[in-house]
């Protein structure tokens, strides 16, 4: 799996969030997209997963040298992000079963195994709306990691997790991020210290923007 960016830019109204990104993301590597809060990391991730169109440049997805149409990219990726919503009226078991109507489990995983991985056997019939923010974040991560997709995208993966939850996240990375194209948006080193490559979003802001001068067209 490969994502190729050529002169990619995205603007909001007349202001460029980032511009001029030439980069390739390749299967089997783990990438970190870095930058301070509000710098555009999540926006770039949304461009990469096809939920936002770039304002400039071209974006290509390839699997075994075959180009993938943008409308089909969702079939190749799993995503976990704080802004993604879970269906609050579902129980844990129902949420997992619903998710995997659209995705395939990784080998050795099923509903029971995923609940065990979450360490939530007593909550399998509990409605999601009664989960704590940490429990919801664990569930989002487990659904993404345990889906058999060649791309895995994570935005602020340890938000709402305590120290034990961070260790659990790192164990998921070791177990389920191998042999995938994994992209992590973060500004916390414990979330990305193991990454093979790092891309700083600040490097793709025009000099005028970095100095506080508006760049508009």
Secondary structure by P-SEA (a helix, b strand, c coil): cbbbbcbbbbbcccccccccccccccccbbbbbcccccccaaaaaaaaaccccccbbbbbbbcccccccccccccccccccccccccccccaaaaaaaaaccccccccccaaaaaaaaccccccccccccccaaaaaaaaaaaaaaccccbbbbccccccccaaaaaaaaaaaaccccccbbbbbcccccccccccbbbbccccccccccccccccc
